[in-house]
């Protein structure tokens, strides 16, 4: 189970102290998840500021990092981000999707979890780098271009539609790191280094360019079935493996699963979960996990993997709102998680769910399922029934995600309820640490 509140010092140290890995040019900020200001839409993060997200299923837009630090410890989607300078840090429990525009300036990007870019990613400038830690996964549904002194440091698994390495690019592969693309183009002499051991780059269509990619035989080029042979000039001292089934076979490891999509819909009282894969090799099964609060998970069933690109469907009866995710297991016992989705059955009464309860930080995230649109008042009361927080609230029909400021609220046990003009919820216990 992925803990959503963790000490970042431990997570980063376990990633960086693996043998034979490439180190980032700047140290990772050592920050505890939950430190700083909760992330919100349309924020600018200036020097000295830390904004964070450590929940499940968050969605934010129009974020600017302008010298400060964006710390992402949970499952979150960010639409349109400008990183002029500063740090973006994704911890080992983070699962982050970037949609819309992804613009970078002089910045440090650290990924120890799972990150997906539904955009082109350009890494350029002498002080700009992307660091992908050992065990981390990075997916670019577009082109990954490194040039003009930009650095790509990969100790984990990276996938892109196209990888383009131009003048001034710097790439370091740690031992057992891998990258995959449909097409690879290299125009920088000996751009890729492998300090120790071997690393692998695979491609499924073409490998072109006008300069050798590496001066070391530790870089293995995996020519997949149907791909054209790499142009002679781009090989350099790299080792070409052909025929080749995957980087997993080259490195003696199972090829990581590539999950194309994971979605869900409600059909009456049935939750219908559908997922598609673009790549499967040495995958054993998909375990479907369910949670009421987004923190505590139970296994509701298992679907065997087909080990070929496939579409899967699974259904189960539900009552009320639930979260779902896939636990994807390899034959060697390793596993990874999908992103998290939330589905809601027909709402017949007003229900409040407190996410990540007990609460350590200064805000609480509430999920309020309402059967109809209405005005009312959200109240938090102490154990004597005395209101300590009151807030006027407008609810829409369905799920309403609300953030409540708890500054000034002491440690203890409280109760939350909504007193609406049309409906009233049952009180729900809130524990403030």
Residue pairs with C-beta under 8 A, 6 or more apart in sequence:
1 296
1 297
2 93
2 337
3 93
4 33
4 54
4 55
4 56
4 73
4 74
4 93
4 294
4 295
4 356
5 33
5 34
5 54
5 73
5 356
5 360
6 33
6 73
6 91
6 92
6 93
7 32
7 33
8 29
8 30
8 31
8 32
8 33
8 71
8 73
8 89
8 91
9 30
9 32
11 91
11 92
11 93
11 112
12 28
12 30
12 91
12 110
12 112
12 133
14 92
15 92
15 112
15 133
15 134
15 135
15 136
15 155
16 23
16 28
16 133
18 134
18 155
18 174
19 175
19 196
20 174
20 175
20 195
20 196
20 197
21 133
21 134
21 155
21 174
21 175
22 153
22 154
22 155
22 172
22 173
22 174
22 177
22 193
22 195
23 153
24 108
24 110
24 129
24 131
24 153
25 129
25 151
26 108
26 129
28 89
28 110
28 131
29 69
29 71
29 87
29 89
29 110
31 50
31 52
31 69
31 71
31 89
33 52
33 54
33 71
33 73
33 91
34 52
34 54
34 73
34 360
34 361
35 50
35 52
35 71
36 49
36 50
36 51
36 52
36 69
36 71
37 49
37 50
37 51
37 52
38 51
38 52
38 53
38 361
38 363
38 403
39 51
39 52
39 53
39 58
39 60
39 63
39 70
39 76
40 51
40 60
41 60
41 61
41 62
41 63
42 61
42 62
42 63
43 51
43 63
43 64
44 64
44 66
45 51
45 63
45 64
45 65
45 66
45 67
45 68
45 69
45 70
45 86
46 66
46 67
46 68
47 66
47 67
47 68
47 86
48 67
48 68
49 68
49 69
50 68
50 69
50 71
51 68
51 69
51 70
51 71
52 70
52 71
52 72
52 73
53 60
53 71
53 72
53 73
53 74
53 76
54 73
54 74
54 356
54 361
55 74
55 75
55 76
55 294
55 355
55 356
55 365
56 74
56 75
56 294
56 295
56 323
56 340
56 355
56 356
57 75
57 76
57 294
57 323
57 340
57 341
57 342
58 74
58 75
58 76
58 77
59 76
59 77
59 78
59 79
60 76
60 77
60 78
60 79
61 78
61 79
61 80
61 100
62 79
62 80
63 70
63 78
63 80
63 81
63 82
64 81
64 82
64 83
64 84
65 81
65 82
65 83
65 84
65 85
65 86
65 87
65 88
65 107
66 84
66 85
66 86
67 84
67 85
67 86
68 86
68 87
69 86
69 87
69 88
69 89
70 86
70 87
70 88
70 89
71 89
71 91
72 88
72 89
72 90
72 91
72 94
72 96
72 113
73 91
73 93
73 94
74 93
74 94
74 95
75 94
75 95
75 96
75 339
75 340
76 94
76 95
76 96
76 97
77 96
77 97
77 98
77 99
78 96
78 97
78 98
78 99
79 98
79 99
79 100
80 99
80 100
80 101
81 98
81 100
81 101
81 102
81 103
82 101
82 103
82 105
83 103
83 104
83 105
83 107
83 109
84 105
84 106
84 107
85 105
85 106
85 107
86 107
86 108
87 107
87 108
87 109
87 110
88 107
88 108
88 109
88 110
89 110
90 96
90 110
90 111
90 112
90 113
90 114
90 115
90 136
91 112
91 113
92 112
92 113
92 133
92 135
92 136
93 113
94 111
94 112
94 113
94 114
94 115
95 113
95 114
95 115
95 337
95 339
95 340
96 113
96 114
96 115
96 116
97 115
97 116
97 118
97 339
98 115
98 116
98 117
98 118
98 119
99 118
99 119
100 118
100 119
101 119
102 117
102 119
102 120
102 121
104 121
104 122
104 123
104 124
104 125
104 128
105 125
105 128
106 125
106 127
106 128
107 127
107 128
108 128
108 129
108 131
109 129
109 130
109 131
110 131
110 133
111 130
111 131
111 132
111 133
111 136
111 138
111 156
112 133
112 135
112 136
113 136
113 137
114 136
114 137
114 138
114 336
114 337
115 136
115 137
115 138
115 139
116 139
116 141
117 138
117 139
117 140
117 141
117 142
118 141
118 142
119 140
119 141
119 142
120 140
120 142
120 143
120 144
120 145
121 130
121 140
121 142
121 143
121 144
121 145
121 160
122 145
122 147
122 150
123 129
123 130
123 144
123 145
123 146
123 147
123 150
123 151
123 152
123 169
124 145
124 146
124 147
124 148
124 149
124 150
124 168
125 148
125 149
125 150
126 148
126 149
128 149
128 150
128 151
129 150
129 151
129 152
129 153
130 138
130 151
130 152
130 153
131 153
132 138
132 152
132 153
132 154
132 155
132 156
132 157
132 158
132 177
133 155
133 156
134 155
134 156
134 174
134 176
134 177
135 156
136 155
136 156
136 157
137 156
137 157
137 158
137 159
137 256
137 336
138 154
138 156
138 157
138 158
138 159
139 158
139 159
139 160
139 258
140 158
140 159
140 160
140 161
141 161
142 160
142 161
142 162
143 160
143 161
143 162
143 163
143 164
144 152
144 158
144 160
144 162
144 163
144 164
144 181
145 164
145 165
145 166
146 152
146 164
146 165
146 166
146 169
146 170
146 171
146 191
147 164
147 165
147 166
147 167
147 168
147 169
147 188
148 166
148 167
148 168
148 169
149 168
149 169
149 170
150 168
150 169
150 170
151 170
151 171
151 172
152 158
152 169
152 170
152 171
152 172
153 171
153 172
154 171
154 172
154 173
154 174
154 177
154 179
154 199
155 173
155 174
155 177
156 177
157 177
157 178
157 179
157 256
158 177
158 178
158 179
158 180
159 179
159 180
159 181
159 258
160 179
160 180
160 181
161 181
161 182
161 183
162 181
162 182
162 183
162 184
162 185
163 179
163 181
163 183
163 184
163 185
163 201
164 184
164 185
165 171
165 184
165 185
165 186
165 187
165 188
165 191
165 192
165 209
165 213
166 187
166 188
167 187
167 188
168 188
169 188
169 191
170 191
171 191
171 192
171 193
172 192
172 193
172 194
172 195
173 179
173 192
173 193
173 194
173 199
173 201
173 219
174 194
174 195
174 197
174 199
175 194
175 195
175 196
175 197
175 198
175 199
176 197
176 198
176 199
176 251
176 253
177 199
177 200
178 199
178 200
178 201
178 202
178 247
178 248
178 251
178 256
179 200
179 201
179 202
179 247
180 201
180 202
180 203
180 204
180 247
181 201
181 202
181 203
181 204
182 203
182 204
182 205
183 203
183 205
183 206
183 207
183 208
184 201
184 203
184 206
184 207
184 208
184 209
185 208
185 209
186 207
186 208
186 209
186 211
186 212
186 213
186 234
187 209
187 210
187 211
188 211
189 211
189 212
190 211
190 212
190 213
190 214
190 215
190 236
191 211
191 213
191 214
192 201
192 213
192 214
192 219
192 238
193 214
193 215
193 216
194 214
194 216
194 218
194 219
196 218
197 218
198 218
198 219
198 220
198 239
198 250
198 251
199 218
199 219
199 220
199 251
200 219
200 220
200 221
200 222
200 247
200 250
200 251
201 213
201 219
201 220
201 221
201 222
201 247
202 221
202 222
202 223
202 224
202 244
202 246
202 247
202 250
203 221
203 222
203 223
203 224
203 227
204 224
204 226
204 227
205 226
205 227
205 228
206 227
206 228
207 221
207 223
207 227
207 228
207 230
207 231
207 234
208 230
208 231
208 234
209 231
209 233
209 234
210 233
210 234
211 233
211 234
212 233
212 234
212 235
212 236
212 237
212 238
213 219
213 221
213 234
213 235
213 236
213 238
214 236
214 237
214 238
215 236
215 237
216 237
216 238
217 237
217 238
217 239
218 239
219 237
219 238
219 239
220 238
220 239
220 240
220 241
220 247
220 250
221 230
221 235
221 238
221 239
221 240
221 241
222 241
222 242
222 244
222 246
222 247
222 249
222 250
223 229
223 230
223 240
223 241
223 242
223 243
223 244
224 244
224 245
224 246
225 243
225 245
229 240
229 242
230 240
241 250
244 250
245 281
246 255
246 281
247 255
248 254
248 255
248 256
248 281
248 282
249 255
254 281
254 282
254 283
254 330
254 331
254 332
254 334
255 279
255 281
255 282
256 279
256 336
257 277
257 279
257 280
257 281
257 283
257 328
257 330
257 336
258 277
258 278
258 279
258 280
259 275
259 276
259 277
259 278
259 326
259 328
259 338
260 275
260 276
260 277
260 278
261 274
261 275
261 276
262 273
262 274
262 275
262 325
262 326
262 338
262 339
262 341
263 273
263 274
263 275
263 341
264 271
264 272
264 273
264 274
264 324
264 341
264 343
265 271
265 272
265 274
265 343
266 272
266 318
266 343
266 344
266 345
266 346
267 315
269 317
269 318
269 319
269 345
269 346
270 315
270 316
270 317
270 318
271 315
271 316
271 317
271 318
271 322
271 324
271 343
271 345
272 313
272 314
272 315
273 288
273 313
273 314
273 315
273 316
273 324
274 311
274 312
274 313
275 286
275 311
275 312
275 326
275 338
276 309
276 310
276 311
276 312
277 309
277 310
277 312
278 309
279 309
280 305
280 306
280 307
280 308
280 309
280 310
281 307
282 307
282 330
282 331
282 332
283 305
283 307
283 328
283 329
283 330
283 331
284 304
284 305
284 329
284 330
284 331
285 302
285 303
285 304
285 305
285 328
285 329
286 302
286 303
286 304
286 305
286 312
286 326
286 327
286 328
286 329
287 299
287 301
287 302
287 326
287 327
287 328
287 329
287 335
288 299
288 300
288 301
288 302
288 303
288 314
288 316
288 324
288 326
288 327
289 297
289 298
289 299
289 300
289 324
289 325
289 326
289 327
290 297
290 298
290 300
290 316
290 322
290 323
290 324
291 297
291 298
291 322
291 323
291 324
291 325
292 320
292 321
292 322
292 323
292 353
293 323
293 353
293 354
293 355
293 356
293 357
294 323
294 340
294 342
294 355
294 356
295 355
295 356
295 357
297 325
299 327
300 316
301 314
301 316
303 312
303 314
318 343
318 345
319 345
320 344
320 345
320 351
320 369
321 342
321 343
321 344
321 345
321 351
321 353
321 367
321 369
321 399
322 342
322 343
323 340
323 341
323 342
324 340
324 341
324 342
324 343
325 337
325 338
325 339
325 340
325 341
326 337
326 338
327 335
327 336
327 337
328 335
328 336
328 337
328 338
329 335
342 367
342 399
344 369
344 398
344 399
347 369
347 370
347 371
347 397
347 398
348 371
349 371
349 423
349 425
350 368
350 369
350 370
350 371
350 395
350 418
350 420
350 423
350 424
350 425
351 368
351 369
351 425
352 366
352 367
352 368
352 369
352 416
352 417
352 418
352 425
352 426
352 428
353 366
353 367
353 368
353 369
353 428
354 364
354 365
354 366
354 367
354 416
354 428
354 430
355 364
355 365
355 366
355 367
356 365
357 364
357 429
357 430
357 431
358 431
358 432
358 433
359 406
359 430
359 431
359 432
359 433
360 433
361 406
362 405
362 406
362 407
363 403
363 404
363 405
363 406
364 403
364 404
364 406
364 416
364 430
365 401
365 402
365 403
365 404
366 378
366 401
366 402
366 403
366 404
366 416
367 399
367 400
367 401
367 402
368 395
368 399
368 400
368 401
368 402
368 418
368 425
369 398
369 399
369 400
370 395
370 396
370 397
370 398
370 400
370 420
370 423
371 397
371 423
372 397
372 422
372 423
373 394
373 395
373 396
373 397
374 394
374 395
374 420
374 421
374 422
374 423
375 392
375 393
375 394
375 395
375 420
375 421
376 392
376 393
376 395
376 418
376 419
376 420
376 421
376 423
377 390
377 391
377 392
377 393
377 418
377 419
377 420
378 389
378 390
378 391
378 392
378 393
378 402
378 404
378 416
378 417
378 418
379 387
379 389
379 390
379 391
379 416
379 417
379 418
379 419
380 387
380 388
380 389
380 404
380 409
380 414
380 415
380 416
380 430
381 387
381 388
381 414
381 415
381 417
381 427
382 388
382 412
382 414
383 412
383 413
383 414
383 415
388 409
388 414
389 404
389 406
389 409
391 404
393 402
393 418
395 418
395 420
406 432
409 432
410 432
411 432
411 433
412 431
412 432
413 429
413 430
413 431
413 432
414 429
414 430
414 431
414 432
415 427
415 428
415 429
415 430
416 427
416 428
416 430
417 424
417 425
417 426
417 427
417 428
418 424
418 425
